[in-house]
Amino acid sequence: MSYCHLTMDERNVIYRMRFQGYCDAEIARCLGRHRSTIGRECRRNADAEGRYFSGTAQTWANCRRRAHLRRPKTSQRRLMAYIGERLLDRWSPEQIAGRLSVRPPAGLEGLSLSPTTIYRWIWSDPERTRQFRPFLRIARKPRRKPYGKPSRQGQILGKRSIEERPVEANERTQLGHWEGDTMVGKGRRGFLLTEVDRASRYRMARKVEACAAEPVAQGLQQTLRKLPAEKRRSLTLDNGHEFARPVELEKKLDLPVYFAHPYHSWERGTNENTNGLLRQYLPKGTDLTQVTPEQLRSYVRQINHRPRKCLAFQTAFEVFHPQPSG
């Protein structure tokens, strides 16, 4: 039988039967309760002289119940204002909750919310839903190439297979192992070249003139060659035609270049995921020719300063640019 609180009528029965000299076990049988329930009730609500009165017991029980009713955390204005600001910065509820638990801002120490609570808070009010829904991530079912069709890509001469990639890159134990890809705008107008570090999830992106070997190689060179050697160790790409000159690419970048298997996008899951984050700002169908370099840098900066669950809710910037200890 599930537990429920004693009622006023039950407390009246307890009072009368105790007054008549019945023991706790007999009172419990009469009420259909466990005798321990009767014993705790009488001890908890007895007065200083050990006497039990039903009216006093009910009053004290109500006071204890009200004292234990907590105000919902979502009623705390400062906390919810912080959450609203982070949602407008395109942080996910999971990122917000994780950051609060490990590194809360001043004045919000000891406060935490679950991602589910944040979602419920958003959906509970139509006005909040309209305000924050555009800033929440939308998961789309990835398109996959139908099985059985022969691949026309992947015939790149002189390429290194992803199977040859160092263990440090596979296990994400070392900075400097990058994944690269391109993003195409509406009507194939406007192209972005994106790179992400596997260990820190640090993202870089720049516009390129065309999705072709020469401008893409030049964009990679301008981006990666600026990094110090310890943060420039390898690059993993897909089998797109824009990466069709691996030998020349390795010479220009001065690092080994590896290629995933054709149509195995999950082998570059880090880049695919962070491209999805960038799509929050530049959804499919966006004319990328209208995106300025300043806007692109702003979007990338916001992504790099979001806490990530896979980084114990540190930001990619904090991991890629660690501060010296001490």
N, C-alpha and C positions, 0 to 999 in steps of 0.2 A: 504494500500500500504506500503511495507517495505521501510525503510529509506535507502537512498544512498547519498553519498557526492555530492555537487554541482560540475559541470564540468566547464572547462574553457569557453566553449560556453555559458553556463548559466550565468556565471559571466559577460561575454561581454554583454549579453542581459540586465542584471541588470544595468550595467554601462550606457548603451545607454538610457534605459527607465528612469532612475533617472535623467540623464542629460536633458531629454525632459520634466521632471516634473511629471511623473507618480508616483502615490502613491504605497506603498508596496502591498496593496491588488490587485491592477491592475497588477502589475508585477507578483505576485503569480499566478493569474488566467492565465496569458499568458504562464507561465512555468509549470503549473500543480503542483505547490508547495503550501504549507501552508504559509499564510502571515507571521506567526511567524518566519519561516525559512528565509525569505527575511530580516525581521527586524534584526534578530541575525547576519546574514551575514554582513549586512551593519555596524552594531555597532562594530562587532569583528574586521573587516578588514579596518576600516576607519583610515585615518592618523590623525595627531595631530590636524588638523584644521577641522576634521569631514568629509573630502572628501573621496569618494570611487572610486578606480581605479581597474579595473579587473585584470590587470597584477600583481599589488602589492598584491591584495587579494589572487590570486593563489599561489604566492610565500610564503606568510605567512602561508597559509593552508598546503602547502607541508612541511614547516619547523615544524609545530606543529605535523603533522602526523609522521614524522621521529623521533621526540623527544619522542613520545609515543610508538614507536615500541620497545618492550623490547627484549633484548637478552634472548634466552631460558636458564633456569637455568641449563639445562643439558650441557651447554657450559662452565660452571664454573668447571675448572679442579680439584680444591681442593675438591669441594663438590662431584664430581663424583668419585674421588679417594677414598674418605671415603665410599661411597656407594659400590664401588667395593670390598673394604676390608671386609665390613660387609657381602656382598653376599658370599665371599669366606669363611667367618665364619659360613655360612649356616643360616644367618638371612633371614627371608622372607621380601619381599618389604614392607609389612604392618608393620612389626616390625621396619624396618629402618625408614620409614616415621613417625611412631608414636614416636620413640625415638628422632628424629630430632625436632619434634614439642614440646616435653616436656623437653628434656635435651640435647640440641645440644652441640657438642664438641667445644672447644675454636677455635675461628676464623670462625665458621659457624653459629653464632647467627643470628637469623632473616631469615635464609634460610630454606625452607621446600619444600618437593616434595610429591605428592600424590603417593600411591602405583601403580596406573595406569600409571603414568608418568615413574616410574622406570621400570615397565614391558615393556612399549613401547620403552624405551631407550635400554633395553636388546635385544628386538626383531628387532630393527631397523637396526642392524648391524650383518651380519652373523658371524663375528669373535667374537663379544661379546656374541652372542647366544651360540657358541661352548664353550666359556670360562665359562659362568655362568650357562648354562642349567643344568649341572650335580649337581649343588649346590642348585637348586630350589626344593621345595617340590613337590612330585608327589602324587596326590590323587588317590587312588585305590578304586574301588567299594567293600565295605565289603561283605564278604561271609556270608550268613545267612542259618541257618538250615531250610530245607523245612518243612512247616507246616504239621501237621497230623502224623508225625512220633513220636513214643513214645521216651521219654528221658531215656537214660540209666544212666545219671549222675544226681546229685542232691540228691542222696539217702545217705546223710551224717548224721549220728546219732549225736544228741546233739548239732547241730549247731544253732546259733542265726540268725534270719532272718534280712535282711537289713531294714525291717520295724520297727525294734526295735532300730535302730541307733539313737543317740541323735540329737536333732534339730541343735545343733552347727555344727555337721558334715555335715548334709544335706544342711545347709545354708552357709557353708564355713566361718563362723565367728570366728573360733578358730583354732589355729595351733595344730598339733598333731594328726589329724584324717587322716589315711593313707589308700591308696588303693594298693593292691599287685597283682602281676601276674608273669607269667613265659614266656620267649621267647625261642623258640626251633630253633636250627640251621639246616643246610642242612643235610638231611639223619638222622635226629634226633641225630646228633652228636654235643654236646655242648649245654649248657643250661645257661640262664641268669635268675636271680631273680630280679625283678624290684619293687620298691615302689615309690609312689609319695604322697606328702602331698596335701590334697584337697584344703586347703585355700591358700597356697603359690605357689603350683605347683612345689615345690622343689623335685627334682628327686634323687633317690639313686638306684644303681644297683651293682650286684656282680655275679660272675660266681659260678655255683654249679655243683657238679659232676654228678648228675642225676636228672631227673624230677620225684622225688619220695618223699614220706612224710618225711623221716628222714633227707636227705640232705637239703631239702627246709626249714624244721623247724629249722635246725641248722643255715642256712644262714639268716633266718629272725631274729633269736635270736642274731646272731653276729652283725647284722645291727641295729636293733631297740633298743636293750637293752642298747646300748651306748648312746642313746639320753636322755636328762633330762626329768623328769616326765611331765613338761608342754608341751613338744613336742612329747609325746608318750601317746596318749589317746585312740585310737581305730584303728582297722585294718579291712578293707573290702576286701574280696576275692571272686573269682569265685568258681565254684563247681568242679574244677579239682581234679583228684585223688591224686595229690601231696599235697592237703590241706584237706585230708580226716580224720584228727585227730584233730578236733577243740578243744576238751577239753584239750588234751596234749599241743596244741599250745598256748592256753590261759595261762596255767600254766608256760610255758617256757618264754613267752613274757611279762607276768604280765600285760595284757590289754585285753579288750573284743574284740572278733573277730566276725565279721558279714559276712554273705554270701548273695550275690546277688541271684536273682531268676535264675534258669537255662535258658541259652540262652538269657539272658537280658544283653548283654554286655554294653548297654547304661547306665545301673545303675552304671557302673564303668567307665564312659566316660573319666574322668581325666586320669586314667591309660592307657586306650586305646589310647588316644590322645598322651600322652608323649611316649608311646611305638612307635607310628608312627614317632615321632621326632627322636628317637634313630635309627629307621630303615633308616633314611637318611644316617647314617654312616654304618649301618649293614643291608643292604637290604636283603630281603628274598632270600634264596639260599646261604647265607654266611655260611661258615664253622666256627662256633663259637669256635671250639677247637683251631683255629689259632689266636684268639683274646687274647691278653695279658691283665692282670689286669690293667697295666699302660695305655694301649690304651683305655680300657673301662672307666677308671677314667677320661681320657682326654675328651672323648665324652660327658660324663655326666656333666663335668665341663662346657663345652661350652654351653650345653643346659641350665644349671642353670644360665648362665650369659647372656642369650638372653633376651631382653625386651619382655614382653608379653602384648598384648592388653587387656586381661582380668585383668591385674594388673596395668592398667593405664600406661603401658609401663615401669614399673619397672621390674627388673629381679627377678626370683624366689629366688635367693640368697639374694637379698636386703630385700625381704619380710620375708624370713625365719630367716635371721640373721640381724634384724633391728639394726641400729646404734642408740645409746642413743642421744636424742635431747639435744640441749644446748651446 
